[in-house]
C-alpha cells in the first residue's frame, strides 16, 4: 500500500511527557513531508495550543484538527476549513444535569481571533477544574454562563475521577438529550475528562472530509493515537497504530502497537520502518 497521509495525535503520542516533539520525530516528519506525504495533527487541544506545540514542525504547515475535529484550520494561515458547534439547547440540558452532580464544565469556544479559547464560570479555577485552567492562562475567560446564548461551543469538558464521570455520562445517555458526540479520555493523569461535542466533533469524521477533498482514501492513511478519543481514527484508517503507552481500549482497537512509547520517539520508529527511511 502506498500511503499518502500521516495523521497523529499530540499528547501521549507525538509529544513526550515534557510536551516536546523529539528531534527524531521532527526529522522523520520533515522527510515524509518533503516526499509528498500529507502531515495532519489531530488533537483534543484547542487550535492555539496545538499550533504553539507544533512550532518545531511549522515548516510542514500541517493541517490541525483541533478540539477533536470540531474545528479544522491550516496552521500556516489560520484559515478555517471546517467548524462544528455543539447545539446550545443540547448543552443547556447537559449543563443542568452536570450541576446536579456537582460538575462544572470548561467550554472550548471558537474565539481564536479575539484572543481566548476557553470560558469558565468558577473563580476558584485551579481547584474546581482540577488544574485544567491555570490562574495566569490568558486564553481562558471567566464569565457567567447563559447556556442557550453560547453559540460557538467546540467542546464542553468535565474533569473528575472516572467513576463520577461515567455515572454522569450514563445519566445523560439515558435521558436522550440530543444528537451529539461524547467520549471520556483516561490517559491524562489521575483524573479523567468527559467531553461533549457536535456529532461531527470527531477526529475521524473531520479527517475523512479533509482526505476526500485531497482525493486520499482511508486505506491510504496512517494514524497514531494513545487515548479513547483516537479510537475511531485508528479503526477507520488504513493503518491504525496505538502507542505503547496507550489506553487499553485504544490498544485493542489498533492494527499495530508501537514498539516505543511517546518518550522514545515511538512515532518516528514506526514511520521509519513503514516507509523504509
C-alpha positions as CSV (number, residue, x, y, z in Angstrom):
1,X,0.0,0.0,0.0
2,X,1.2,3.4,-0.9
3,X,0.4,5.7,2.0
4,X,-0.3,9.4,1.2
5,X,-1.2,10.8,4.6
6,X,0.1,10.5,8.2
7,X,-2.2,11.8,11.0
8,X,-1.0,11.9,14.6
9,X,-2.4,12.9,17.9
10,X,-0.3,15.1,20.2
11,X,-0.4,14.4,23.9
12,X,0.9,10.9,24.7
13,X,1.7,10.3,21.0
14,X,3.8,12.9,19.2
15,X,4.6,14.9,22.3
16,X,6.7,13.4,25.1
17,X,5.8,13.9,28.7
18,X,7.6,17.3,28.7
19,X,5.3,18.4,25.9
20,X,8.1,18.4,23.3
21,X,8.4,16.8,19.9
22,X,11.7,14.8,19.7
23,X,14.3,15.6,17.1
24,X,13.9,12.1,15.6
25,X,10.1,12.7,15.2
26,X,10.8,16.1,13.7
27,X,13.4,14.8,11.2
28,X,11.2,11.9,10.2
29,X,8.1,14.0,9.6
30,X,10.2,16.5,7.6
31,X,11.4,13.8,5.4
32,X,7.9,12.5,4.7
33,X,6.6,16.0,4.0
34,X,9.4,16.5,1.5
35,X,8.5,13.3,-0.2
36,X,4.9,14.5,-0.7
37,X,3.2,12.8,2.3
38,X,0.4,15.0,3.9
39,X,1.0,15.5,7.6
40,X,-2.0,16.2,9.8
41,X,-2.3,16.9,13.5
42,X,-5.5,15.6,15.2
43,X,-5.7,16.7,18.8
44,X,-8.2,17.3,21.7
45,X,-6.4,20.5,22.4
46,X,-7.6,23.9,21.1
47,X,-6.1,25.3,18.0
48,X,-4.0,28.0,19.7
49,X,-2.3,25.4,22.0
50,X,-1.8,22.9,19.2
51,X,-0.2,25.4,16.9
52,X,2.1,26.6,19.6
53,X,3.1,23.0,20.5
54,X,3.9,22.2,16.8
55,X,6.2,25.1,16.3
56,X,9.0,22.6,15.7
57,X,7.3,21.4,12.5
58,X,5.9,24.7,11.3
59,X,7.8,24.4,8.0
60,X,5.5,21.4,7.3
61,X,2.5,23.7,7.7
62,X,0.3,20.8,8.9
63,X,-3.5,20.9,8.9
64,X,-4.6,20.9,12.5
65,X,-7.8,19.1,13.6
66,X,-8.3,20.8,16.9
67,X,-10.8,20.1,19.7
68,X,-11.1,16.6,18.4
69,X,-12.0,17.7,14.9
70,X,-14.7,20.3,16.0
71,X,-12.6,22.9,14.2
72,X,-10.0,22.4,11.4
73,X,-7.5,25.0,10.2
74,X,-4.5,25.4,8.0
75,X,-1.7,26.2,10.5
76,X,0.2,28.4,8.1
77,X,-2.6,30.9,7.5
78,X,-5.1,30.1,10.3
79,X,-7.8,29.7,7.6
80,X,-10.7,27.7,8.8
81,X,-11.5,24.5,6.8
82,X,-14.4,23.3,8.9
83,X,-16.1,24.1,12.2
84,X,-18.8,22.2,14.1
85,X,-20.5,23.8,17.1
86,X,-22.4,22.0,19.9
87,X,-26.1,22.8,19.8
88,X,-26.7,25.3,22.7
89,X,-30.0,23.7,23.5
90,X,-28.3,20.3,24.0
91,X,-25.6,22.0,26.0
92,X,-28.1,23.6,28.3
93,X,-29.6,20.2,29.2
94,X,-26.1,18.7,29.8
95,X,-25.1,21.7,31.9
96,X,-28.2,21.4,34.1
97,X,-27.6,17.7,34.6
98,X,-24.0,18.3,35.4
99,X,-24.8,20.8,38.2
100,X,-26.8,18.1,39.9
101,X,-23.7,16.0,40.1
102,X,-21.6,19.0,41.3
103,X,-19.8,19.2,37.9
104,X,-18.9,22.5,36.2
105,X,-17.7,22.5,32.6
106,X,-14.9,24.3,30.9
107,X,-16.1,25.3,27.4
108,X,-13.8,25.5,24.4
109,X,-15.2,28.2,22.2
110,X,-14.4,29.5,18.7
111,X,-12.9,32.8,19.7
112,X,-9.3,32.4,18.5
113,X,-9.2,35.8,16.7
114,X,-10.5,37.5,19.8
115,X,-7.7,36.2,22.0
116,X,-9.3,33.5,24.0
117,X,-10.3,29.8,23.6
118,X,-12.0,28.8,26.8
119,X,-14.6,30.1,29.1
120,X,-15.4,29.1,32.7
121,X,-17.6,30.4,35.5
122,X,-16.0,29.4,38.8
123,X,-13.4,31.8,40.2
124,X,-11.5,29.1,42.1
125,X,-10.5,27.7,38.7
126,X,-7.5,25.6,39.7
127,X,-9.4,23.5,42.3
128,X,-12.8,23.4,40.5
129,X,-11.3,22.4,37.2
130,X,-8.5,20.2,38.7
131,X,-5.7,22.3,37.2
132,X,-7.1,22.3,33.7
133,X,-7.2,26.1,33.8
134,X,-4.2,27.9,35.3
135,X,-4.6,31.3,37.1
136,X,-2.3,33.0,34.5
137,X,-4.0,31.5,31.4
138,X,-4.6,34.5,29.2
139,X,-6.6,32.3,26.7
140,X,-9.2,31.5,29.3
141,X,-12.0,33.9,30.2
142,X,-14.1,34.0,33.4
143,X,-17.8,34.6,32.6
144,X,-21.2,33.7,33.8
145,X,-22.8,31.1,31.6
146,X,-26.1,31.7,29.8
147,X,-26.2,28.2,28.1
148,X,-28.7,29.0,25.3
149,X,-26.8,32.1,24.2
150,X,-23.4,30.4,23.7
151,X,-23.5,29.6,20.0
152,X,-19.9,28.7,19.3
153,X,-19.1,25.8,21.6
154,X,-16.5,23.5,20.2
155,X,-16.3,21.2,23.3
156,X,-17.8,21.1,26.8
157,X,-15.3,19.4,29.1
158,X,-15.9,17.9,32.5
159,X,-13.0,16.9,34.8
160,X,-13.3,14.4,37.7
161,X,-12.5,10.8,38.6
162,X,-13.6,8.3,36.1
163,X,-16.4,6.7,38.2
164,X,-18.1,10.1,38.7
165,X,-17.9,11.0,35.1
166,X,-19.1,7.5,34.0
167,X,-22.2,7.8,36.2
168,X,-22.9,11.3,34.7
169,X,-22.4,10.1,31.2
170,X,-24.8,7.1,31.7
171,X,-27.4,9.5,33.0
172,X,-27.0,11.8,30.0
173,X,-27.2,8.9,27.6
174,X,-30.4,7.5,29.3
175,X,-32.0,11.0,29.2
176,X,-31.6,11.1,25.4
177,X,-31.0,14.9,25.4
178,X,-30.0,15.2,21.7
179,X,-27.7,14.2,18.9
180,X,-24.1,14.9,19.9
181,X,-20.7,13.1,20.2
182,X,-19.1,12.3,23.6
183,X,-16.2,10.3,24.9
184,X,-14.1,10.0,28.1
185,X,-10.3,10.4,27.9
186,X,-8.4,8.5,30.6
187,X,-4.7,8.8,29.6
188,X,-4.4,12.3,31.1
189,X,-3.2,11.7,34.6
190,X,-5.0,10.7,37.8
191,X,-8.3,12.3,36.7
192,X,-10.4,11.7,33.5
193,X,-12.1,14.1,31.1
194,X,-15.6,13.7,29.6
195,X,-16.3,15.8,26.5
196,X,-19.4,16.7,24.7
197,X,-19.2,17.9,21.1
198,X,-21.2,18.3,17.9
199,X,-22.0,14.9,16.3
200,X,-19.2,15.7,13.7
201,X,-16.8,16.7,16.5
202,X,-14.8,13.6,16.0
203,X,-11.2,13.3,14.7
204,X,-12.2,10.6,12.2
205,X,-15.2,12.4,10.7
206,X,-13.3,15.6,10.2
207,X,-10.3,13.7,8.8
208,X,-12.5,11.8,6.4
209,X,-13.8,15.0,4.9
210,X,-10.3,16.5,4.6
211,X,-9.0,13.4,3.0
212,X,-11.8,13.3,0.5
213,X,-11.1,16.9,-0.5
214,X,-7.5,15.8,-1.2
215,X,-8.6,12.6,-3.1
216,X,-7.0,10.4,-0.4
217,X,-8.8,7.2,0.6
218,X,-9.0,5.9,4.2
219,X,-6.8,3.0,3.1
220,X,-4.0,5.5,2.2
221,X,-3.8,7.0,5.7
222,X,-1.7,6.0,8.7
223,X,-2.9,7.2,12.1
224,X,-1.3,7.3,15.5
225,X,-3.0,7.8,18.9
226,X,-3.0,6.8,22.6
227,X,-6.3,7.6,24.1
228,X,-10.0,6.9,23.7
229,X,-10.7,9.9,21.5
230,X,-8.3,8.3,19.0
231,X,-10.2,5.1,18.6
232,X,-12.5,6.0,15.7
233,X,-9.4,7.4,13.9
234,X,-7.4,4.2,14.5
235,X,-10.3,1.9,13.5
236,X,-11.1,3.6,10.2
237,X,-7.7,4.5,8.7
238,X,-5.7,2.1,6.6
239,X,-3.1,1.5,9.3
240,X,-4.1,2.5,12.9
241,X,-1.2,2.5,15.3
242,X,-1.7,2.7,19.1
243,X,1.1,4.0,21.2
244,X,2.8,1.5,23.5
245,X,1.6,3.8,26.4
246,X,-2.0,3.9,25.1
247,X,-5.2,3.1,27.0
248,X,-6.4,-0.5,26.9
249,X,-9.3,0.4,24.6
250,X,-7.1,2.3,22.2
251,X,-4.6,-0.6,22.0
252,X,-7.4,-3.1,21.5
253,X,-8.7,-1.1,18.5
254,X,-5.4,-0.8,16.8
255,X,-3.9,-2.7,13.8
256,X,-0.5,-2.3,15.4
257,X,1.1,-1.2,18.7
258,X,4.2,1.0,18.6
259,X,7.4,-0.6,19.7
260,X,8.4,2.5,21.6
261,X,6.3,4.9,23.7
262,X,5.9,8.7,23.3
263,X,9.0,9.4,25.4
264,X,11.2,7.4,23.0
265,X,10.1,8.7,19.6
266,X,7.6,5.9,19.1
267,X,6.0,7.7,16.0
268,X,9.3,8.1,14.3
269,X,10.4,4.5,14.8
270,X,7.2,3.2,13.2
271,X,7.3,5.5,10.3
272,X,10.9,4.7,9.5
273,X,10.0,1.0,9.3
274,X,6.9,1.6,7.2
275,X,8.5,4.0,4.7
276,X,11.9,2.4,4.7
277,X,13.6,5.7,5.5
